Amino acid sequence: MTVVAAWLVIAAILLFGLTLNRALVLWLNRGVYPPVRDATDLLLSGILPGIALVGGLATALGVIHLLRIEIVLPLAAILMIWRRNDVLAIFVDLRNLAVMGVWATARGNPFPLLASAALIGLIGVMSVTALFPAGSADVWAFQIPLAQSIVSHAGFVTPQIDSNFYGNIPLFFNVLFASALLFVDHWLAAGLMNAAIFLGFLLLLTSCSHRWRAAGLLLVFYLIAFQGFFTPGAAVPLTDLPRSCFSVAAVLYLWRYLETSRPSEIVSCALLLGGAVGGKYTELQMVGLIGLALLPSIYRGKISFSLFLTCLAAFLSLAGYWYVKNLIVLGNPIYPFIFGHPGLSDQWMADYRLELGRAFDPANRVFVTDLTTRQGWHDFFFILHDWFLDRRQYATVALILIIGALLVSFRRIFVLVATTAAMFIIWYAVMFNHIRWATPAYLLYFSTAYIGASLIVEKMAVSKSAQPGGVVFAVSGRVLAGHRAINGHLVTFAVAVIALVVFCRPAVKFIYRPNRQPYSWMEQGVMDVLIGRQKLDDFLGAQREGYIIYRYVAANDLRTVFQPFDTGSTLYEAAYTGGRDKGWLLPPYIFPDSENDVDAFVKRDNIRYFIRETEKQPLLADRIGAAKFALAEKTISRMLPDSTLLLKDGFGWELYRFNGFPSQ
């Protein structure tokens, strides 16, 4: 039921955002004919700008501590009533889209049905995988607590959580998480907000093609959704993927503006760029890249001063608060970088800059990132091939599409290709510490490939009326002639069979080889959960260390539990119980002062339960430190004779109830 409730909240947010975006687009494009490409494009491309507008409104309310249900609901109702014609138009457009899909399917076109099935299937998969608590400690240490802090304070405080660094960085996406948590108090709502952003991006990319949106959605899924780089993080409440979607979507809107010159496209670009910059400092690079791409239009006077001011207002409405607040409170708009770091020691900043400036994996520190040297460029191209292309069929297909688009439509694709190249270069030269920092560049790479494919299709369609024109036109003419010569239903059947083979082959392989997962990004057992062969709790109990123990602790409200061997114990205990920590576990950094302090420590901290781990002793000693490990073992050995075993799991974890020291 939590999933259903969360999706209902997300759907309401999307409807509200689409309404605001529709009103904004029609206002900006007044006097332009036609004001929009078509109703379908307005639906598909309006999701991300709509979410951005909702985030901007939530930010404004949070500044004055009015981000409360009793304020948000009446305000949303008033705006929806005021724009009721836009709300009605959205539902009419949705109905017309469904009617057109049914009509096309009835006429033998299989693509709308296949695209709808793929979209519904992806939503279903993400809804189930969103139930899996994230394995990243950052989710439970920072992202969810930040969003919960925004909800509990009805807005923003300084610092937002008890961390001078994470409590003062831009928090736009945490505001979006908070907008969902406001109505469904479970981390699942934040995860599904991320999933909605990812789906909105896929639909925006699909809308960029003119002629083949249903078939295009299948290609988008093939290039992006069905591979292992992006989808695993789509429903995880981390900010890397959503800020990448916003950043790349800003580039797509820039491309759309260069194609159509509609004011709404460049304003949407500014909105999404503001959201990306309001979510992470690293996206400031995109401000420079987009500004550079717009220089020719500005120089030629194609962007009016009023439109420029509108774009600036849109950008600042989403990104401005975080930088102005840091400037006023901390004296540094991009705290804690460049201009100073009050509250953080010089040594902490030196260590942090060292961590950011070199690869996390020591094996990758041999690569030269200085691109003023020949070796630097050699290593750069080696990394591009080894990390992003080699043995990756999706990336290879994308490269072929990009090269084909450069051959047939160089001028129209050049901005996207150049921006992609620049983003990879910046990542390697400045932020080469982990592949996840390259997510925006890699996402733009596949997006460029999709737009390249749409441009190739356009060129082939033009060849119907052009006799000369080279090999591409001749081949496309023969294909079209063959299509007319063959019965339409036969072609439809062939297309359906090919699509089913491509997209369903992994599922078929799973049926015959159930011990292997059909997709590389699925961990062992996920498919069993998706098809109902295994319950989610059983899966998590078998796959996640400590899951059974922590769930039992919360279900029985056990206090206080001593768990010294898991440095993230309070984070994961909260993750497995809806995202809340009610003080069941003693914080993992609290230990006896010495061996002589063990009895007093147990009494002082009112320890009534403890967790013992019987496996991986050397690893545990290395994780928490040899001295602390020895103290933990001494404490547990002191309590063990007077304790009762309550529960044990398959990872060597044992939960005991301490009955108290015998009276002297």
N, C-alpha and C positions, 0 to 999 in steps of 0.2 A: 504493500500500500504506500510505503514511503516513496517508491519510484514513481507511482502514479501521481501522488501529490506533488512531487518535485517537478514532474513534466508539466502538470497543469499550471504551476507557478511560472515555469519557463515559457510555456505557450502564451500566458497572459502578458509576460514581459515582452515577448516578441510581437504580439499584436499591438501593444502600446507603442513599441518602437517603430513598427511598420507604419502606424498611423501618423506619428510625428514626422517620419521620413517622407511619407507621401505628401504631406502638407508642405514640407520644406522644399521638396523637389519641384512641385507645381508652382510654388511661389518664385523660386529662383529661375525657372525656365519660362516664365511668362513672357510672351512676345516671341518665343522660339517655336518654330513649326517644323516637325511635330515636337511637343514638349518632352515626350519620352519615346523611346523606340517602340515599345508596345507594353501592354499590361503585364505580360508574362515577365518581361525584363524588369519591370518595376517591382514585381514580387520577389524575384530571385535575387536581384541586386540590392534590395532594400533591407535585408536582415542585419548585416553588419553595421551600416550607418545607423539603423534603428537602435541596435544595442549600444552603440556609441552615444547616441542622444540620451538614452535612458541612463547610462553611466554618468554623463555630464549633469543631468538633472539630479541624480543621486548625490553627486559630489557637491553641488550647490546646496542641497538640503543638509548634507553632512557638515558643511562648514559652519552652519548656524545651529547644529545639533537638532535638526528636525527630521532626521531619517528614522521615523517611527511609523508603525503601521497606521496609527490613528491620523497621521498627517499624509502619508503616501497614498492610502486608498482614496480618501476624498479628493485629493489633488488629481490623481489619475482619472477618477470618475468624471470630474469637471472637464478635464481636457478631452476625454473621449466623447463626452456629450457635445462639447463645443465643436469637435471635429467629427461628428457623427456621420456626415456624408462620406468622409474618407474611410471611416470604419466600414460602412456599408459597401463602399467601392472595393475594399480589400476582399470582403467575402464574395462579392460578385466576381472579382477576378479569379479567386480560388475556384469558384464553381465553374467558370468558363474554362479554366485550365484543365479541370477534371473532365469536362464535357469534350473538349478538344482531344484529350488523351483517349477517351473511350471511342470517339468517332474515328480517330486515326487507327486504333487497334482493330475496329470493325472493318476498316478498309484494307486490312492486311499489313499495316505498319506495326512491327512488333516492338519498336524501340520505346514508346511511352510505357507499355506494360513492364518491359524488362527494367527500365530505369526506375519506375515506381517500386518494383519488387526489390531492386538493389538498395534503394534509399531506405525502405522500411526495414530490410534485413540489417543494414548498417546501424540504424537507430536501435533495433532490438539487441544487436551485439553490444553496442556501447552501453545500453541500459543495464545489461547483465554485468559487463565488466566494470561498470561504475560502482557496483556493489562490493568489489574487491578493494579493501583498504589499501591505499598506496604503500609501496615498500620504501618510499623515499622519506627520510626523517624530516626533510625541509617542509613537507606538507604539514606535519603535525607540530613542528617547532616554530614555524613562521607563518605559512600561508593561511591555514585555518584559524590559528589564534589571532592573526591580524584582522581577518574578516569578522570573527566573533567580537573582537574589541570594538570594531566600528559599530556593530549592532548594539552591544551593551552600552556604549557611550552615545548612541544615536548620532554618531558623527566622529569627528577627529579630535585627538588629543596629541600632545607632544611629550615623550615619544608614544607611539601607538601601542607598543608592547614594551616589555622590559628589555630593550636592546637598543643602544644608541645608534647602531648601524641599521638594522632591519626595521626599527621603529620610526625611522625618519626618511626612508627611501620613497620614491613615487609609488602610490598604492591604487592606481586606477582599477586594475583587475581585481584587487581585493575588495574594492567598492562594489564591483559587479557580483562577486561572490556573496558579499553582505546583502545585496538586494534580493538574492534568492534565499539566503539563510534567515532573512527577516520574517519569511512566511513558513519555511520548513526548517526547523532547527536540527539539521543533520548535515554532515559534511557531503552527503550524496548530492544535495542541491547545488553545492559549489562545483562538484564534478560535472553535473549535467549542464550547468551554465557553460563550462568549458566545451562540452560536447556540442552545445548549440552554436557556439562561436565557430567551431571547426566545421560543422555542417553548413553554417551560413557562408563560410569562405568557399566551400566546395560549390555551393549553388551560385555564388557570385562569379566564380570562375566559369561555370557552365554558361551563365548569361552573356559572357563576353563573345560567344559565337553567334552568328546571325541566323544560320540555316538549320542547324542540326543539334538542338539543345538536348533532346532526349538521348540521342546516340552520344552526344558530347558528354553527358553526365556519366555514361558507362566508361568513356575514355578517362574522365577525371578520376573515377573510382579506381580504374586499372593503374593509373600513374601514381596516385597519391593514397587513396583510402585502403587499398588492398595490399600495400607493402608495409614492411615492418618499421619504417623510420618514424612515421607520424602518428598512426592510429593508436598504438599502445598508450600514448599519453593524452589522447583526446578527451578522456573522461576523468583524468587525474587533476585535482585542483592545484596544479603548478602553473606558473605564469609564462613559461617558455613558449609553449605552443600558441596560446591565445595572442600574445604580443607579436609572435611571428605572423599569425594570420592577419592581424591588424596592419602590420608593417607592409606585408606583401600586398594586401588589399589596397593600401594607399597607392602603391605602384601601379596596380591594375586600374585604379580609377584615374591615375595620371595618363595611362595609355588610352583609356576610354575618352578622356578629355581631348587628347591630341587627335583622336579619330573623329570626334563629333563636335567639339567646341561648345558643348552644352555647359552652362555655368554650374549646374548641379553636380556634374562629375568632378570638377576641381574642388568644390566645396566638400563633397564627400571624401575626397582625397585628404583634405585638411583635417576633417573630423577624425578619420581613422589614423592619420599620422599623429594627431594630438593624443588619441588613446594609446598608441604604441609608446610615444615619448612619455606619457603619463604613467606608463607601466614599468619602464626600465630605462635607465640612463643610456644604455648602449644604442637605443634606437635614435639618439640624436644624430647618428651618422646618416640616417635616412633623410633627415631634414636637408642636409647638405647635398645628397644625391638627387633628391627631387627638385630642390632649388636649382641645381646645375642643369637638370633636364628641362626646366621651364625657362631658362635664360633666353633662348631664341624667341619664345613666344612673348616674353616681357619686352625684349628689345624691339620686336616688331609692333608692339602696342596692341597685341591681341587680348591681353588681360587688362581690363579697365581698372582704374584706381578703386572704384567702389567694389568691384569683385575681389580685388586684392585685400581690401579691408574686411570683406565678409569672410574670406578664407582665414585671415589672421584671427578674427574673432572666433571662428569655429575651432581653430587650432588651440588658442589660448583657453577657451572655455573648458577644454578637457585636460590640457597639460599644464596650464598656467599656475593653478593653485599650489601644486607640490613644490614648484621652484620658488615661487614668491614666499611661501611659508618658510622654506628652509633659509632663504635670504634674510628674512626678517628675524626669525628665531635663532638661527645658527650662524648667520653671516656668510652663508655659502649656498648658492642656488643648487649646486650639484654635490651637496654634502655626501660623503666626506672627501671628495676628490678635488685636487688642484688648489682650491681657495682656503682650505683649512678643515680641521676635524675636531672641534671642541667636544670633549666627552670621550674621545678615543685617544689612546696613547700613541706616541710616535712609533713605538716598537710594534704596536698592533697594526698600524697602517703600513709600516714597512713590510711586515710579514704578509699582510693581505695583498699588497701590490705585487710582491714576489710571487704569491700564489696565482694571481690573475695573469701575470706576465709570462708564465712558463707552463708547459704541458703538465697536467695532473699526473699522467703516467710517466715515470722516469724513462721508460723505453723510448718515448717520443721526444725527449729533450735533445736528442742527437741531431734533429732537423734544424737547419738554419732558417730563421724567419726574416733575416735582413734582405729585403728585396733590392737593395742596391748592389748586391753581389750576384755573380753567376750561379754560385751554389744555392743561394736562396731561391732563385727561380727554378732551378732543377728540383729542389726539394718540394717546392710549391706544386709543381705539376705532378710529381710523384704522389703527393698526398691526395690531390684531386682524383687521380686514377685509382689509387689503392683504397681510399676511404669511401669514395662516392660513385665510382664507375665499375671497377673490376668485379666480375661475377654478379652483377646486378642487372637483371634483364630490363627492369623498369627504367633504370637510368640510361641504359643503352638505347632503348626505344625513344626515350626523350631526346637524347643527343641526335638521333637520326632525324627526328621531327624538327629540331631547331636548325640543323644544317639545311634541311629541305626548305624551311621557311626563309632562311637567309638567301637561298638561291632564287626563290620565286617572288619574294616580297621583302627585299632587304630594308627599304626605308621604313616600313611599318613595324618591323620587328626589332629594329636596331636598338631603340631605347631600352627595351626589356633585356636584350642580350647584354648590352653594355652595363646596365645596372646590376645584372646577375654577376657578371665578371668582377665588377667593382666590389660587390659585397663579399665575394669569396676572397678577394685580395685583402680587403680590410680585416676580415676574420683571421686570415693566416698571419698577416703582418702585425696585428695588434692584439688579437684575442685567441691565439692558438693555444688554448689550454684544455679544451674538450670539444668533441664533435657537436655536442648539443648547442654550443654557441653559434654553430653554422646553420642552425635550423632555418632562419629566415632566407639565407642564400639558397639553401637546397630546395626549400618550398617554392621560391621564385623560379628556380631552375625548371621544376616540373610545370609550373604555371606558364612559363614561357614556351615550353614544349607544347602544351595544350593550345595556346593561342597560335603557335606556329602551325599546328595541325588544322585549325579553323581557317587560317589564311590559305593554306594549300588547297583545302576543299573549295574555298571561294574562287580561287584561280581555276580549278578544274570545272566549276559550274559555269564560269565565264566562257570556257572553251566551247560550250554548246553553240554559241553564235559566232565563234571565230574559227575559220578554216585553217589558216596558217598559224604558226606559233610554236613550233618545236615539238619535242617528244612528249612532254607532259600533256599538251593539249590534244595531241593525236591519240594517246592512250586513253585519256579521259573520255574523248568522243566515242571511242570504240566501246568503252564500258557502258556509257549511257545508251548507245545503240543496242548493246546486248541486253540491257535491262528492259528496254521497250520490247525486244523480240521475245523475251521469256515471260511466261505467265507470272503476274505479280505475286500470287500466293506461293508459288514455288520459290521465288526469291525470299519472300518473308520466312518461309519454313527454313531455308538454308541459313539465313541470318540468325534466326532463333536458335538453331542447332549449334552454330559457331559460338554464339554468346553463352549458351548454357555450358558448352564444353570448356570455354575459357574460365568462366566464373564458378562453375560447379565441380570442376575436376578435383580440386582439393577435398571437397566434401565427399565425393565418390571414393577417393583414395582413403579417406578416413574410415569409411564404412568397411572397406576390405582390410585395412590395417589400423584398427582402433587404438593401438598403442602409440601411434604417432599423431601429432597435431597437424591439421590441414594447412595452417598458415604459420610461417616462421615466427611471427610476433606473438603467437599464443604460447603461454607456458603450459606445461604438462597438466592435463585434466580440464582445461578451460572448455573444450568442446563438449565434454561430458556434462558440464554444468549447463551449457547453452541448450543442449537437446534434452535436458531433464533426466539424464542417466544418473547424475549424482547431485545431491543437495549442496547448496552453497556452503553451509556450515561445515559439512563433511569435507568439502574440498579445501576450505581455508584451514581446517584443523589438520589436514594431512600435508599442506604445503607451507603454512606460515608458522614459524617457530613461536611458541608462547601463546598462540591464539586461543587454544582450549583453556589454558590456565587463566589468562586475563579475562576471558568471558565469564568464567566461573567466579572469579573474584568480584566482578561487577554485579553479576546476577545475584550474588549472596551478600553484597554490600560488606565485604570483609575489610576490616581496618584494624591495625595498620599492617601492611605487608612489607616485609624486608626482601628486596630483590636487588642485590648488589652487582649481579653479573651481566645485566643488560643496561648499557649506558643510555639507551633510549626508552627505558621501561615505561615511564609516565606518558611518553608520546604514543607508543604503540598501544598501551592499555586504553588510552582515550580513543585511538583510531578504531579499535575493535568494539567500542561501546558507544558509537554514535558521535564521537568527537569531543566528548566531555570528560573531564577528570574531576572526580569528586573526592580526591584525597585518599584513595584506597592504598596507594603505594607510597612508601617512604622515598623521597627523591634520591636518585642513584648516587649523588655526590656526598651523601651523609654516611659517615663511618664512625666507628669508635676511635677515640684519640690514640689508644694503644691497647695492647692485649690485656692490660690491667683494668681497662675501662669497659670491657665487654658487658659485664653484668649491669653496670650502671647505665650503659648505652641502651640496652634492651628495655630497662624499666623507664628510662628518661623519655624515650621515643614511643613508649606504649606499643611495642611490637607484639602482636598476637598471632601473626602468621609469617611464614617465610617461604621463599622459593629456592630450591636447591637444583643445581645443574650438574649432572653426573658425567657429561660427555664434553669433549673438546677443552679439557682443562688448560693445556698450554696456550690455546687461542684466547681463552677468557683471561688468563693471567696477562697476556700481552695487551689485550684490549683495555683493561682497567688499571694495569700497573701491578707489578709483582707485590709491592708492599700492601696495597689495598686488597689484592686478591688474598694474601695471607691473613689479613684481618677479617675479611668476609668468611673465609673458611673457619677461622677460629671462632667467630661468632656463631656460625651455624653448627659447628661441632659441639659447642657449649649448650645449645638449645635442643639439639636432635634427640638426646635420650629422653627428654620430657615432652615429646611432640607426637602427634598422630598424623599419619599420611592421609591426605584427603583426595588427591588426584595426581595422575602422572600422564604425560603425553608421549608421542613417538619420537621426540627429540631429546629425551633424557631429562626433561624438566619434571620436578616433583614439588607439589604444594603441600605444606605441612601446617597444622594448627599447633601453636605452642601453648602448652597447658600451664606454663608458669614454673619457675624454679621451685624445687621442694623447700618447704619451710625448714629453717635451721633449728 
